[in-house]
Amino acid sequence: MKVLVRIPVSPYSGYGNDGIGLTEALLRWGADVYLHPTNVDPPLPNEVARLLTKDLTDGVPYDLYINHVSPDLLSVSPEAKASSNFTLGWTMWEYSSLEHCSNLETMKERLAHFDALASYDAVTKGAMDEYAPSPSFVLQGGYDPSDWPYVERDWHGERFSFGMNGQLHERKDPFVAIQAFQELKNDPEIEFEGAEMHLHTTVPGLHPMMEKWCPKLRVHYVTWTKAKLREFYASQHVLLAPSRGEGKNLPALEFMSTGGTVIATNWGGHTGWLSSEYAYPLDYVLRPADPNSETAQNARASKDHLKELMLHAYRNRGEVQNKAEIAARTIPAMCSWDAVVERLFLNLAQNVEGGQRVHDLAMASRIPPKRWKRAPTKSEVEIS
């Protein structure tokens, strides 16, 4: 099966990481992958970098063309359309409408050339459906769990830490978490002494002086290696994700793989994986993303509910540990790129005319998968 992928490949952005992960998963599946990147940032995995040397004309006609970019860039060139038997657009969006999306005037024309459109979540699909004449379905992107092995934590010691990780700008809403943490710390009627909060960000906006007025709050404004980030995750118990909107939230998936749990806004891309069985859904209200607009809305996490959940987690360590161990068993199997690629071909067969042929070709080229398996916890080893 020959697949042409039009996507950014970069370790420094969400779409770029997804480009790497999707490409690797298609290769593991057994597809003959041709890469036509929108941009490239090193370093890249060797198997992805090697694809940059392949002559794109050698793959014509392609069985499947995938364009995985933001809505403003989704398109199929005449050359790609003519040389591909099936074309798929795949995107994510963090608002309830496309009102503020650039290139909106050409959206319908660009989407008309796709045979199908995949959206990361129901919010994205709702925003895209107004402009998409093609069949559409929800399919969230994945991640690579092998980079984030399970880590034993001390759940019942004096120290209990809440963390955030990523580009902590306005959409991630770190200040609602900071305010919730500070109010819990300053309440004389609440025992919260052992609680810490660590904020790792790669963008400016969180001033280090906050550490002076909020006890046990620490800001880490630095770019870390993957090894250092694994150490950070291992030192945290609960990841806070009070985001206003997400396509997926990669740090949350990574963190749960290591054996932590998450408090996350129950809206947008979070709903693709969020469950009270192994995490804590966070209440919210919808607000206009821009005061001049009523249609493009996103979520505002409830500070009071966040306080309740943080205090509950601090006081109920056994429950939190149990959720975290369930998360470590569930998330890798459900959200890996390998699982996502399998669901992609099933969705095409079930939802799109012409998709059955793509599915059948995919099944014929499939290499039997090596299923990702989490290492057993210490308690599981002792029981066995």
N, C-alpha and C positions, 0 to 999 in steps of 0.2 A: 504493500500500500504506500503510495507516494503522497506526502503531505508537504505543502508549502506554508511556512509560518511567517507572517508579517507582524513583527512584534519588537519592542525594545529589549535588549539584553544588557542588563546592568545590575551590579550588586548594590546600587545606591538609590534605587527607587522602587516603589511598590510594583508598578508595571514591569520594570526591568527585572526584578526578582522573579516575578511570575513568568516572564519570558524565558528565563533560565530554567525554572522548574518545569514548565510545560514542555519545553524542548527536550529536557532530560527524560521526562516521563514517556514522551512519544518514542524516543529512542529505545527505552527499556521495553516498551510495548512490542517493538519489532517493526515500527514504521520506518520507511525510507524518507528521512526528514531533509528538507531543503530550507535554509534559513535566509530570509530577506529582512534584515533588521532595520527598524526605523532609526535606532542609534545604538552604539556599542560603547561600553565602558569596561576596561579591564579592572581586575582580573576576571577571566572566565574559566569555567571548568574545561579541561582539555577536550572532552567529547563535544562540547558546544563550540569551542574555538575552531575545531577541525571542520565544522560545517561551513565556515566562512570561506573555505577554499573550493567548495563544490560549485560547479557551473549550473546555474539555475535552468538553463535551456535543456539540460540532460533529463530533467524530471517531467517535461511536458509530454502528454497532458497529466496534470496532477489529479489525484482522486479527491483530494480535499485541500481547500485553501482556508486558512484561519487568519483573520485579522483581529488581533487582541490589543486594543488601544483604548484611550479615552473617547467618549462620544464625539467630541469635536474633531477627532482625527479618523473615525471609522470611514472606510471607503474601500472600493474595489476598483483598481485601475482597469481600463479596457483590456490591457494585455493579460492581467491576472484573470479576469473574467473569461476571456477567450481560451486561456490555457488550463482552466480548472473545471472539473466536472461538477463540483459542489463547493459553494462559498459560504463561510460562516463568519459572522461578526460576533465579537465577544467583548463585553465591557462592564464597567461598574460606575456608579454615580451615587453621591452621598446626600442628595436633596430630593424632595418630593416632586419636583418638576425640572425641566431643562431650561427654565426661563433665563438663567444666567450663563448658560453654556455658549461658548463662542462658536462661530460658524453655524449657528442655528438655522439661518436662512437656506442653507444647502442640505440640511439634515435629511429630509424626506428623499431628496434625489440621491444622496449617497447611500442611504439604507436600502433603496429600491433594488440595488444590484446584488444584494445578498440573498441566498436561498433560505437562510435562517439566521436568527439573532439570539444569542445567549446573554443573559444578564446575571450578575452575581447574586442578586437578591430581589425580593418582591418590590422594594422601593425603586431600584433601578429599572425593573421591568415596567412598573407603572409609569415612570417618567418617559421611558423609551417607546412604549406602545402607541402613544399619540402620533409618533413619527414613523413607526416601523410597519411597512406594508407586508413584510415577510413574517412567516411563523416565528414565534418566540417562545422561549422557555427559560426557567431559572436554573442556573448552574454556577455555583460558587467555585472560584479557583482554589488551589490547594497550597501545600507547603511540603518541605522535605523533613520528616520527623527524625531521620537518621542523624541529623546535626544536633539534636536536642535530647540526649539520653536521660533516663530517669535518675533522679538524685534523692537520696534519703535526707530528710530534714529533721531537726529537733522541733517538734510541734508543741511541746509542753514546757519548754524552758521559760526563763523570765522574759527573754527578748522575743518579740513577734513583729514582723516587718511587712508593711504594705509598700508596693513599688509601682512605678510607671516607667515605661521604656518607649523610646521612639522620637519622632519629631514632635515635641510637645508644644504645638502651636494652638491657635484658637479652636480648631475643629476637634482636637483631642481634649479640650476643656480641662487642663490640669488645675485651674484655680478653684473649680468646684470641689476637687479632691483636697486641695490644700486647705480650703476654708472648712471643710468637714473635719479634717484631721485637727486643725487648730482649735476648733470649738470643742472637740472631744478632749483635747489636752488641757484646755482652760476651764473645763467644768469641774468645780471642786467636789461635786457629788458623784463623780465617775472615777473609778480606778482604771487608769489607762497608761500607767507609768511605763510599762514595758514595751509600749507600742512605738514603732519607728516608721518613718516614711522616707523612701529614697526615690528621687526623680532623676532618671537618666534621660538626657535630651541631647540632640545633635543640632538644635537650632537655638538662637538666642531668644530671650523672653522671660526666663526664670532667673531673677536676680539672686545672687548668693546671699545678699543681706537678709533674705527671708529666713535663713538659718538662725539669725540672731533673735528674731521675735517669735519663732515657733520651735519649741523644744523638740529635739530628735528628728527634725526635718533636715534632709541633706539633698543638695542639688549637685548632680554629676554632669557637668557640661563638657563632654569629651567624646571623641569617636573611639569606640572600643573594637578590638578584634573579636572574632566569634568566640574564641576561648575565654576572653575576659567577660563577654556577655553571658556565657554559660555560668561563670562564677557569680555574676550578679544575680541571675535567676536563682541559683542554688541558695543564695543568702536571703531570698524573699519567700514569704508564705502566701501572700495574696497579691495578685496583680489587679490594679484599679484601671478600668477602662470606661470612664464616664463620657465617652465620645459623643459628639453631636451627629456624627454620621461616619459609617465605615463601609467599605466594600467587603472587607473580610476581617482585618485586624491580625496581621501576622504575628506581632509579639504575644498576643493572647494565646494563639495556637502553640507557639514555641514554648511558652511558659507552662501551659498545661501538660505538654509532653514531658517536661522535666519533673512533674509530680507536684505542681502547685495548682491553685484554683483561682478563679477570676470573678470579680464583681464588674458587670458590664451592662451598659445601657441596652435595654431590651427593644432595640429598633434597628432597622437597616441590616447591614451585613452581619451583625452579631447574631441575628436570629437564625442564620444558616447553621450555626453550631451550638448556640446557647441553650442550656437546659438546667433546670433546678436540680437535676440528679447529680450533677458534678460541678455546678457553678452557681452564681447568685445573680439572677436577672434584676436589673436596676430600673425603678420607675422613672418616667420622664413625661414631659409635655412637648408638643410641637410648637415651634415659633418660626416666624419668617427669618430666613437666613440674612435678609436685607430688609431694613425698615421700609424701603420703597416697594416691597413686593409682598404679596400674600400667598402666592402659589408655590414659590420655592421655599419650602420649609425644611427644617431639620430638628433634631431632638435637643432638649435641654434636660439633663439628668437632674433628678431631685436630690438636692443637698441633704435634706432631712432623711430621706430613705437611705442615702449613702451612709450617713452617720449611723443609722440603725444597723445596717448590714456590717459595717466595720466593727462596731461594738459587739455585735452578735458573734462575728468571727473571732474576735479577741477573747471572748468569754467561752466559746464553744470549740476548743481546739480539736477535740476528737471528731466532731462532725466535719470540720474543715479538712482534716487529714483524710477522712473517708471520701469526701468529694474529690479531693486532689488525686487520690489513688484511682478512683473511677475515671477521672479525666485522662490520666496517663494511659489507661487501657483503651479508652474510647476514641480520643481525638486523633491519634496517629492513624488508626485503621479507617476512620471515617473521612478524614480531611487530607490525607496525603495526595500528592499529585497523581500517583498511580491509581488511587480510587476515583479521583475526579475524571481522569481520562476514560476509565471504564464507564462511568456514568455518562460521559459525553456521547459515546457511541450508542449507548442505550437510549438516551434522549433523542438522538437523531432518528433512530429506528421507530420510536414510539410517537413522535410529535411532528415529524416533517416529511412531506412528500419527497421522495428521492433519498431520504435518510437511511432507509433499509439497505440500499446498495452500499452506502458508506460503511454501515455497521457490518455487513457481511464481509466486505473486503478487510475491515479491521480484524474481525475474528479469524480470518484465514491467515493473516500475517502475524498474529499474536504469539509472543514468546511466553510460555507459562511463567507467571510472576513468582518472585521470591517475596513472600509476604513479610512485611515489617513486623517484628515482634518485640515488645517491650521486655527489658530485663526484669526478672522477678524482684519484688520488694523483699526487704529483710524479713518481714513477718511471714511472707509467703514461703520463703526458704525454710524458716523455722518450723512452720506447720507441716511442710512436706517431709 
